[in-house]
Amino acid sequence: MIEARHLRVLRAVARTGSFSAAARELGCTQPAISQQMKALEKSVDTPLVVRSGRGMQLSEAGRVLLKHATGILAGLSAAEEEVAAIAGLRAGRVRLVSFPTASSTLVPPAVARLRDSHPGVRVSLVEAEPPESLAMLRGGECEIALAFRYPQSDGATVVPAPAHGSPREARAEANLEAQQLSAGTDWSDLVVTPLLDDPLVGLLPAGHPLAGRGGPVGLAELAGEQWIAGCPQCRGHLVELCAGAGFEPRIDFATDDYPAVVGLVAAGLGVAVLPRLALQSVRPDGVSTVPVRTASGVPAVRQVVALTLPDLAEVPAVALMQERLAGAAADR
C-alpha cells in the first residue's frame, strides 16, 4: 500500500537529487529516507530511482508516480486544512430539523448567536414533527433534531382519539398513530440535551365561565366541553390527560395549525390546550388563556429537547449549536 509519507519522501528526493539532501529537507536521517524509498519501491514492485554518477534521478515509473503524488499530496493538504477549519469552528455545517413552534421561537435566536460568534458555520433548517424528525436524524438527513414528549406519559403508548368514520377505520388509524408515537419517544440510542419544560395552556372562549377565574383550571372542570385538538402526538396526550381526570374528551375539530385552533376557540366552537411556545408565535385574539392542572394537581407540561447521535455529539459545530439552543431556551 502506498502511504502519504512515502510520497512526500519521493517528492523530496526528486526535488533535491539525493537521499541526504532529502533527509535535510524533511528533518530526518539519510538511512530513514533510504528505508522509506525501499518500502515504496516494494509497494509498487519496481525501481523508482536510478543512480547516475554522484546523484540520482527518477526512473520512468518514478516520474509517473511523482506526477500523481503531487496531486495526491495537494489534495491531502487541502483536506487537512478543511478538517482543521471545521475542528476550529472556522467552517462546518449543521442541519437542523425542528417542529414548528421551536422553529419560530428557539431556533432564530440560537442560530443568530452562532452566526455572530462563528460566521463560517452554516446552519440549515427543515421542519418536521416527531417521529418523522427522529427518522431523519437516524437516517443521516440532519445533525440535530428538536423534538418533544410528555413526561406524564411515562413511556406508555397513547391511543389518540379516533377520527370520524367507521369503527374499523377509526381503530386502524388509532393503532397506526399509537405505533408512530411510541417510536417517536424512544430516545435510548440518542444524546438528549434538555432545553425546557413547556407548560400547556388552556384556551377558552372569551365569554367562558372559567375565563375570568384568574387561577389554574383542572381538566375535570372541562369534561363537558367540545374540544379542538392538535397534532397526533398532542391529541394522544390530551386523551391521556383527560382519561386521568375521569373523562373522554369530545374532539370535534383536529388541526395542526395553531392560528386555526385559536380561531375555532374564539368563535366559541370548543376549548383547547396548547403549549406556551405556540402562543408566543400566534396572536390569541378573542380567547382567554388559563393555566392547566392535571388530575394530580401538577402543571401539565411537555419536555422540549435537542437530539443527536452519539458520534455527531463530538463534532464541534454540532456541540456549539446545542449550546446555543440551550441558551435560547434558558432565556424563555
C-alpha positions as CSV (number, residue, x, y, z in Angstrom):
1,M,0.0,0.0,0.0
2,I,1.3,3.4,-0.9
3,E,1.5,5.8,2.1
4,A,1.4,9.6,2.0
5,R,4.7,9.8,3.9
6,H,6.4,7.7,1.2
7,L,5.1,10.1,-1.4
8,R,6.5,13.0,0.4
9,V,9.9,11.4,0.5
10,L,9.7,10.6,-3.2
11,R,8.9,14.3,-3.9
12,A,11.8,15.5,-1.7
13,V,14.2,13.1,-3.4
14,A,13.1,14.2,-6.9
15,R,13.4,17.9,-5.9
16,T,16.9,17.6,-4.2
17,G,18.5,14.9,-6.2
18,S,19.8,12.8,-3.3
19,F,18.8,10.9,-0.2
20,S,21.0,13.0,2.1
21,A,19.6,16.3,0.7
22,A,16.0,15.0,1.0
23,A,16.8,14.0,4.6
24,R,17.9,17.5,5.4
25,E,14.8,19.0,3.8
26,L,12.5,16.7,5.7
27,G,14.3,16.9,9.0
28,C,15.2,13.2,9.3
29,T,18.2,10.9,8.8
30,Q,19.6,9.6,5.5
31,P,19.0,5.9,6.4
32,A,15.4,6.8,7.2
33,I,14.9,8.2,3.7
34,S,16.6,5.1,2.2
35,Q,14.3,2.8,4.2
36,Q,11.2,4.6,3.1
37,M,12.2,4.7,-0.5
38,K,12.8,0.9,-0.4
39,A,9.3,0.4,1.2
40,L,7.8,2.5,-1.6
41,E,9.6,0.5,-4.3
42,K,8.4,-2.7,-2.6
43,S,4.8,-1.4,-2.7
44,V,4.9,-0.7,-6.4
45,D,7.2,-3.7,-7.2
46,T,9.5,-1.6,-9.5
47,P,12.6,0.7,-9.1
48,L,11.7,4.4,-8.7
49,V,15.2,6.0,-8.6
50,V,18.3,5.4,-10.8
51,R,21.7,6.3,-9.5
52,S,23.8,8.2,-12.0
53,G,27.3,9.4,-11.1
54,R,27.2,11.2,-7.8
55,G,23.5,11.9,-8.0
56,M,20.2,10.1,-8.8
57,Q,17.2,10.6,-10.9
58,L,13.8,9.2,-11.1
59,S,13.0,6.2,-13.3
60,E,10.1,6.3,-15.7
61,A,7.9,4.7,-13.1
62,G,9.2,7.2,-10.5
63,R,8.3,10.1,-12.8
64,V,4.8,8.7,-13.3
65,L,4.3,8.2,-9.6
66,L,5.6,11.7,-8.8
67,K,3.1,13.2,-11.2
68,H,0.2,11.6,-9.4
69,A,1.9,12.2,-6.0
70,T,1.8,15.9,-6.5
71,G,-2.0,15.9,-6.9
72,I,-2.5,13.4,-4.1
73,L,-0.4,15.4,-1.6
74,A,-2.1,18.7,-2.6
75,G,-5.5,17.0,-2.0
76,L,-4.4,15.7,1.4
77,S,-3.1,19.1,2.4
78,A,-6.4,20.7,1.4
79,A,-8.4,18.1,3.3
80,E,-6.3,18.6,6.4
81,E,-6.9,22.3,6.2
82,E,-10.6,21.9,5.8
83,V,-10.8,19.4,8.7
84,A,-8.8,21.8,10.9
85,A,-11.2,24.6,10.0
86,I,-14.1,22.5,11.0
87,A,-12.4,21.5,14.2
88,G,-11.6,25.1,15.0
89,L,-15.2,26.2,14.1
90,R,-13.9,28.4,11.2
91,A,-16.1,26.2,9.0
92,G,-18.7,23.5,9.2
93,R,-22.3,22.6,8.7
94,V,-25.2,21.9,11.0
95,R,-28.6,20.7,9.6
96,L,-31.5,21.2,12.0
97,V,-34.9,19.5,11.9
98,S,-37.4,21.2,14.2
99,F,-41.1,21.1,15.0
100,P,-42.9,24.4,14.1
101,T,-43.2,26.0,17.5
102,A,-39.5,25.6,18.2
103,S,-38.7,26.8,14.6
104,S,-40.4,30.1,15.4
105,T,-39.2,30.6,19.0
106,L,-36.0,28.8,19.9
107,V,-34.2,28.3,16.6
108,P,-34.0,32.0,15.4
109,P,-32.1,33.4,18.4
110,A,-29.9,30.3,18.7
111,V,-28.8,30.5,15.0
112,A,-28.3,34.3,15.2
113,R,-25.9,33.9,18.2
114,L,-24.0,31.1,16.5
115,R,-23.6,33.2,13.4
116,D,-22.4,36.2,15.4
117,S,-19.6,34.1,17.1
118,H,-18.8,31.7,14.2
119,P,-19.9,33.1,10.9
120,G,-18.1,30.3,8.9
121,V,-20.5,27.7,10.3
122,R,-23.5,27.1,8.0
123,V,-26.9,26.2,9.5
124,S,-29.9,25.0,7.6
125,L,-33.4,24.2,8.9
126,V,-36.2,21.8,7.8
127,E,-39.5,21.4,9.7
128,A,-40.8,18.0,10.8
129,E,-42.7,16.6,13.8
130,P,-41.5,13.6,15.7
131,P,-41.4,10.7,14.9
132,E,-40.5,11.9,11.3
133,S,-37.7,14.1,12.6
134,L,-36.1,11.2,14.5
135,A,-36.2,9.1,11.4
136,M,-34.4,11.9,9.6
137,L,-31.8,12.1,12.3
138,R,-31.1,8.4,12.3
139,G,-31.1,8.3,8.5
140,G,-28.3,10.9,8.3
141,E,-30.5,13.7,6.9
142,C,-29.7,16.1,9.8
143,E,-27.3,16.6,12.7
144,I,-29.8,17.8,15.3
145,A,-33.5,17.2,15.7
146,L,-35.6,19.3,18.0
147,A,-38.4,17.2,19.5
148,F,-40.8,16.9,22.4
149,R,-42.5,14.4,24.6
150,Y,-44.9,14.4,27.5
151,P,-43.5,13.3,30.9
152,Q,-46.9,12.4,32.1
153,S,-47.0,9.5,29.6
154,D,-44.2,7.7,31.4
155,G,-43.3,5.9,28.2
156,A,-46.8,4.4,27.8
157,T,-48.3,4.1,24.3
158,V,-51.1,6.5,23.9
159,V,-54.0,5.7,21.6
160,P,-55.3,9.0,20.1
161,A,-59.0,9.7,19.9
162,P,-60.2,8.2,16.6
163,A,-61.3,10.4,13.8
164,H,-64.9,10.2,12.4
165,G,-65.6,7.2,10.2
166,S,-66.4,3.6,10.5
167,P,-65.3,1.9,13.8
168,R,-62.9,-0.4,12.0
169,E,-61.2,2.5,10.1
170,A,-61.1,4.6,13.3
171,R,-59.4,1.8,15.2
172,A,-56.9,1.1,12.5
173,E,-56.0,4.8,12.3
174,A,-55.6,5.0,16.1
175,N,-53.4,1.9,16.2
176,L,-51.2,3.2,13.5
177,E,-50.8,6.6,15.2
178,A,-50.0,4.8,18.5
179,Q,-47.2,2.8,16.9
180,Q,-45.8,6.0,15.4
181,L,-45.9,7.9,18.7
182,S,-44.3,5.1,20.6
183,A,-41.4,5.1,18.0
184,G,-41.1,8.9,18.3
185,T,-40.4,8.9,22.0
186,D,-37.8,6.1,22.1
187,W,-34.6,8.1,22.5
188,S,-32.4,5.4,24.0
189,D,-29.9,5.5,21.2
190,L,-29.6,9.3,21.1
191,V,-27.8,12.0,23.0
192,V,-30.5,14.1,24.7
193,T,-30.0,17.8,25.6
194,P,-32.9,19.0,27.7
195,L,-34.0,22.5,26.6
196,L,-37.1,23.4,28.6
197,D,-40.4,22.3,30.1
198,D,-43.0,23.9,28.0
199,P,-46.2,24.5,30.1
200,L,-49.6,23.6,28.5
201,V,-52.1,26.5,28.5
202,G,-55.9,26.2,28.3
203,L,-57.7,28.2,25.6
204,L,-61.2,29.2,26.4
205,P,-63.7,31.5,24.5
206,A,-63.6,35.0,25.9
207,G,-67.0,34.6,27.5
208,H,-66.5,31.2,29.1
209,P,-67.5,31.0,32.8
210,L,-63.9,29.9,33.7
211,A,-62.2,32.6,31.7
212,G,-62.1,35.2,34.4
213,R,-61.1,33.0,37.3
214,G,-57.6,34.2,37.4
215,G,-56.2,30.9,38.5
216,P,-55.5,27.4,37.2
217,V,-58.2,25.2,35.8
218,G,-58.4,21.5,36.4
219,L,-59.1,19.3,33.3
220,A,-62.1,17.7,35.1
221,E,-63.8,21.1,35.0
222,L,-63.8,21.0,31.2
223,A,-65.2,17.5,31.0
224,G,-68.4,18.6,29.3
225,E,-66.8,20.8,26.7
226,Q,-66.3,20.3,23.0
227,W,-62.5,20.0,22.2
228,I,-60.2,21.2,19.5
229,A,-57.1,19.0,19.2
230,G,-53.7,19.4,17.5
231,C,-51.1,17.0,16.0
232,P,-51.4,13.3,16.6
233,Q,-48.9,13.3,19.5
234,C,-50.6,16.3,21.1
235,R,-54.0,14.7,20.6
236,G,-52.9,11.5,22.1
237,H,-51.6,13.2,25.2
238,L,-54.8,15.2,25.5
239,V,-56.8,12.0,25.5
240,E,-54.5,10.5,28.2
241,L,-54.7,13.6,30.4
242,C,-58.4,13.7,30.2
243,A,-58.6,9.9,31.0
244,G,-56.6,10.6,34.1
245,A,-59.2,13.3,35.0
246,G,-62.0,10.8,34.6
247,F,-63.5,11.6,31.2
248,E,-63.0,11.1,27.4
249,P,-62.9,14.4,25.5
250,R,-65.3,15.0,22.7
251,I,-62.9,16.1,19.9
252,D,-64.9,17.8,17.2
253,F,-62.0,19.5,15.4
254,A,-58.4,18.5,14.8
255,T,-55.8,20.7,13.2
256,D,-52.0,21.2,13.3
257,D,-52.5,24.9,12.5
258,Y,-52.3,26.9,15.7
259,P,-53.9,30.0,14.3
260,A,-56.8,27.8,13.3
261,V,-57.1,26.4,16.8
262,V,-57.2,30.0,18.2
263,G,-59.8,31.0,15.6
264,L,-62.1,28.0,16.4
265,V,-61.9,28.7,20.2
266,A,-62.5,32.4,19.6
267,A,-65.7,31.5,17.6
268,G,-67.0,29.6,20.6
269,L,-66.7,26.2,18.9
270,G,-64.8,24.5,21.7
271,V,-61.8,24.6,24.1
272,A,-58.2,23.6,23.6
273,V,-54.9,23.1,25.2
274,L,-51.7,24.4,23.5
275,P,-48.1,24.7,24.5
276,R,-47.0,28.1,25.7
277,L,-44.3,28.2,23.0
278,A,-47.1,28.0,20.4
279,L,-48.8,31.1,21.8
280,Q,-45.6,33.1,21.6
281,S,-45.9,33.0,17.8
282,V,-49.7,33.3,17.5
283,R,-51.9,36.2,18.5
284,P,-54.5,34.8,20.9
285,D,-57.2,37.3,19.9
286,G,-60.7,36.5,21.2
287,V,-59.6,33.8,23.6
288,S,-58.7,33.6,27.3
289,T,-55.6,31.6,28.4
290,V,-55.6,29.8,31.7
291,P,-53.0,27.5,33.4
292,V,-54.0,23.8,33.2
293,R,-53.6,21.3,36.0
294,T,-53.6,17.5,35.6
295,A,-55.7,15.2,37.8
296,S,-52.9,15.1,40.3
297,G,-52.8,18.9,40.6
298,V,-49.5,19.4,38.9
299,P,-49.0,21.7,35.9
300,A,-49.3,20.0,32.5
301,V,-46.0,20.4,30.5
302,R,-44.1,18.9,27.6
303,Q,-40.4,18.4,27.5
304,V,-38.6,20.1,24.6
305,V,-35.1,18.6,23.8
306,A,-32.4,18.6,21.2
307,L,-31.4,15.2,20.0
308,T,-28.3,14.0,18.1
309,L,-26.4,10.8,17.5
310,P,-23.5,9.9,19.9
311,D,-20.8,10.3,17.2
312,L,-22.3,13.6,16.0
313,A,-22.3,15.0,19.6
314,E,-18.5,15.1,19.3
315,V,-18.5,17.3,16.2
316,P,-17.6,20.9,17.4
317,A,-20.2,22.7,15.3
318,V,-23.0,20.3,16.5
319,A,-21.9,20.7,20.1
320,L,-21.9,24.5,19.7
321,M,-25.3,24.5,18.1
322,Q,-26.7,22.5,21.1
323,E,-25.2,25.1,23.5
324,R,-26.8,28.0,21.6
325,L,-30.2,26.2,21.6
326,A,-29.9,25.6,25.4
327,G,-29.1,29.3,25.8
328,A,-32.1,30.4,23.8
329,A,-34.3,28.1,25.8
330,A,-32.9,29.5,29.1
331,D,-34.0,33.0,28.0
332,R,-37.6,31.9,27.8
